[in-house]
Amino acid sequence: MSVPSSVPVPYASYLRVYEPLAAFPEPERSHWARYARRPRTPGAQEELRRSLADLLPTPPVPVPVHESGEAFVAHLDGVVVICPWRTRLRGWLALEELVAEGYPGPVLDAMLPPVVRAQVAADHERWLARNPDARPWIRTAVWQVPVRWFALFGDEDRQYEPGVPKEGDEPGRAPVLRYRTTMAQARRRLARALRALRESIDDGPMTEALIEVGRWLEEFHPRALVELDFGGLVHAVPEEWLAEERSAARLAEGIAALRAGDGEAASEAYGRLAERWRAIRDLRFAN
């Protein structure tokens, strides 16, 4: 069963890493080289629709039986870079997070029966024994962009494309908001942010979150592309909100204030940023 392609699937954001072909071993490298030459490759909305379609049968299929051979394709300084979907791996990780969030038992059982969860967990355990170093190229957040992700980017990395309304038989186009930078820049910014935090305040949740993101980035090729994509969040907020969105710049201002020893200004900048995103997260409870 498929989901109609005209229906946008909200409301997730993504942090992606695109690696050059040289980062992949054979025969995967040749597969991606051929894949990148396709005239068209699927986008994030198509990936989500395929995953949601698997949840419609009874019992649902929360994790694909086979790993996806699809990827996102981009270019960095004229070089093809690839971000594999790895939908099966990300499905396992997402299910672990769902269980860890402490959903009430009856709710979780209604969504995913215990026998289904047990089978998925067993499959994951067997797979991990064969692939102990596996990691996803994509991180997903629902109803938000985690503030820590903005530490990797500068305002100059921001790319915004206004939406185009539907006219007659001409299809419309949703707005696009994303940040893109090199792996080297992302790591430098992250290191500066961590240094400013450690020199100014005791280690806390923000420091731990940045360390965790940094460890993930270390797994990838030094000449990779790092992308923050607002994804389906563009369907949840007014376009005016997107046009004025400058969270990377606001976080950079707070970090600069910390480095200058102005804790009050840093706290104020972070507070405004946290409140801005708290308002977006609260939309999940809107009627």
C-alpha positions in Angstrom: 0.0 0.0 0.0 1.3 3.4 -0.8 0.6 6.9 0.6 -0.5 9.5 -2.0 2.5 11.5 -3.2 0.7 14.8 -2.9 0.4 14.5 0.9 3.3 16.1 2.8 4.5 14.0 5.7 5.3 16.2 8.8 7.0 17.0 11.1 10.6 16.0 11.4 14.0 17.6 11.0 17.2 15.9 10.0 21.0 16.1 10.6 22.7 14.4 7.8 26.3 13.5 6.8 27.2 13.1 3.1 30.5 11.3 2.4 32.6 11.2 -0.7 32.6 8.0 -2.7 36.1 7.3 -1.5 34.8 6.8 2.0 32.8 3.7 1.0 34.4 0.2 0.5 33.7 -1.8 -2.6 31.3 -3.0 -3.8 29.2 -0.3 -2.1 31.3 2.5 -3.7 30.5 1.3 -7.2 26.8 1.0 -6.2 26.7 4.6 -5.1 28.7 5.8 -8.1 26.0 4.3 -10.4 23.2 5.5 -8.1 24.5 9.1 -8.2 24.2 9.1 -12.0 20.5 8.6 -12.0 18.5 11.4 -13.5 16.4 11.6 -10.3 16.7 10.3 -6.8 14.0 10.2 -4.1 13.7 12.8 -1.5 13.0 12.8 2.3 9.2 12.9 1.8 9.4 9.7 -0.3 11.5 8.0 2.3 9.0 8.9 5.1 6.0 7.8 3.0 7.6 4.4 2.4 8.2 3.9 6.1 4.7 5.0 7.0 3.2 2.6 4.5 4.9 -0.3 6.3 3.0 0.6 9.5 -0.4 0.2 7.8 -0.5 -3.6 7.6 -1.6 -5.8 10.5 0.7 -6.5 12.2 2.8 -3.5 11.4 6.3 -3.6 10.0 8.2 -1.1 12.2 11.6 -2.0 10.7 12.1 -3.0 7.0 13.1 -6.6 6.4 15.9 -5.5 4.1 18.2 -2.5 4.2 17.5 0.3 1.8 19.7 0.8 -1.2 18.6 4.4 -1.5 20.6 7.6 -0.6 20.5 11.3 -0.7 23.0 12.8 -3.2 24.7 16.2 -3.1 27.8 17.9 -4.3 30.6 19.5 -2.3 33.1 21.6 -4.3 32.2 19.6 -7.4 32.6 16.2 -5.7 29.7 13.8 -5.4 28.8 13.1 -1.8 26.4 10.4 -0.6 24.2 10.1 2.5 22.8 6.5 2.7 19.3 6.2 4.1 20.0 3.1 6.1 16.3 2.9 6.9 16.5 -0.4 8.6 19.2 0.6 11.1 17.4 3.9 11.8 14.2 2.0 12.3 15.8 -0.1 15.0 17.3 2.9 16.7 14.0 4.8 16.6 12.1 1.9 18.2 14.7 1.8 21.0 14.1 5.5 21.6 10.4 5.0 21.5 10.5 2.4 24.2 13.0 4.4 26.3 10.7 7.4 26.3 8.5 5.5 28.7 5.2 5.4 26.7 2.4 3.8 28.8 2.3 0.1 28.2 -1.2 -0.1 26.7 -0.4 2.7 24.3 2.8 1.1 23.1 1.2 -2.3 22.8 -1.6 -0.8 20.7 0.9 0.8 18.4 3.4 -2.1 18.3 2.3 -5.4 19.8 4.8 -7.0 22.2 5.4 -10.0 19.8 6.4 -7.5 17.1 8.7 -5.6 19.3 10.3 -8.8 20.6 11.0 -10.0 17.0 12.4 -6.7 16.0 14.7 -6.6 19.0 16.0 -10.1 18.3 16.7 -9.2 14.7 18.6 -6.1 15.8 20.7 -8.0 18.3 21.7 -10.6 15.6 22.5 -7.8 13.1 24.6 -5.9 15.6 26.7 -9.0 16.3 27.7 -9.0 12.6 27.9 -5.1 12.3 29.2 -3.8 15.7 30.6 -0.6 14.3 27.5 0.5 12.3 26.2 4.0 12.6 23.5 6.0 10.9 24.3 8.9 8.4 21.1 10.6 9.4 19.7 11.8 12.8 16.0 12.7 13.1 14.2 14.9 15.5 10.4 15.3 15.7 8.6 18.7 16.2 11.9 20.5 16.7 15.5 21.1 15.7 17.6 20.3 18.7 19.5 23.4 19.7 22.8 21.6 19.9 22.6 20.9 16.1 22.9 24.6 15.4 26.4 24.7 17.0 27.7 23.1 13.8 26.7 25.9 11.5 27.1 29.6 10.9 24.5 32.0 9.5 26.4 32.0 6.3 25.5 28.3 5.8 21.8 29.0 5.8 19.9 28.3 2.6 16.3 29.4 2.3 13.9 28.9 -0.6 10.4 30.4 -0.3 7.5 28.2 -1.1 5.6 28.4 -4.4 1.8 28.2 -4.2 -0.2 25.9 -6.4 -1.6 27.6 -9.5 -4.1 25.8 -11.6 -2.6 22.5 -12.8 0.9 23.6 -11.7 2.1 21.9 -8.6 3.1 24.0 -5.6 6.4 23.7 -3.7 6.9 23.8 0.0 9.6 26.2 1.3 13.0 24.8 2.0 15.2 25.8 4.9 18.5 24.1 5.6 22.1 24.7 6.6 25.1 23.1 4.9 28.8 23.2 5.8 32.0 21.1 5.5 32.9 18.5 8.1 36.0 20.5 9.0 33.9 23.6 9.7 31.4 21.7 11.7 34.0 20.1 13.9 35.8 23.5 14.5 32.6 25.2 15.5 31.7 22.3 17.8 35.1 22.4 19.4 34.9 26.2 20.0 31.4 25.8 21.6 32.6 23.1 23.9 35.6 25.1 25.0 33.5 28.1 25.7 31.1 26.1 27.8 33.8 24.3 29.8 35.7 27.5 30.5 32.5 29.3 31.7 30.2 26.9 33.4 30.2 23.4 34.9 29.5 20.5 32.6 25.7 20.0 32.0 23.2 18.7 29.6 24.3 21.1 26.7 27.9 20.1 27.1 27.1 16.4 27.2 24.9 16.8 24.1 27.6 18.5 22.2 30.1 15.8 23.2 27.7 13.1 21.9 27.3 14.9 18.6 31.0 15.3 18.3 31.6 11.6 18.8 29.1 10.9 16.0 30.8 13.3 13.6 34.2 11.6 14.3 32.9 8.5 12.6 32.9 10.1 9.1 35.2 11.2 6.4 37.0 14.5 7.0 35.8 15.8 3.7 32.2 15.1 4.2 29.3 17.5 4.0 27.1 18.2 7.0 23.5 19.2 6.5 20.7 20.4 8.9 17.4 20.1 7.0 14.2 21.5 8.5 12.4 18.8 6.6 8.7 18.5 7.4 8.8 21.3 10.0 8.2 23.7 7.2 4.6 22.5 7.1 4.1 23.2 10.8 5.0 26.9 11.0 4.1 30.0 9.0 6.5 30.9 6.1 7.2 34.2 7.8 8.6 32.3 10.7 10.9 30.4 8.4 12.0 33.5 6.6 13.2 35.1 9.8 14.6 31.9 11.4 18.3 32.5 12.4 18.8 30.0 15.3 22.4 29.3 14.2 23.3 33.0 14.4 21.5 33.3 17.8 23.4 30.4 19.3 26.7 31.7 17.9 25.9 35.0 19.7 25.4 33.2 22.9 28.7 31.3 22.6 30.6 34.5 21.7 29.2 36.1 24.8 30.4 33.2 26.9 33.9 33.5 25.4 33.8 37.2 26.2 32.9 36.5 29.8 29.4 37.9 29.6 27.4 35.2 31.2 24.3 37.3 31.5 24.2 38.0 27.7 24.9 34.4 27.0 22.1 33.2 29.3 19.7 35.6 27.7 20.5 34.6 24.2 20.2 30.9 25.0 16.9 31.5 26.8 15.4 33.2 23.8 16.5 30.4 21.6 15.2 27.7 23.9 11.8 29.5 24.2 11.5 29.8 20.5 11.9 26.1 20.0 9.8 25.2 23.0 6.9 27.0 21.3 7.4 24.7 18.3 7.6 21.5 20.3 4.4 22.5 22.0 2.6 22.4 18.7 2.5 18.6 18.9 -0.2 19.0 21.6 -2.3 21.5 19.6 -5.8 20.4 18.8 
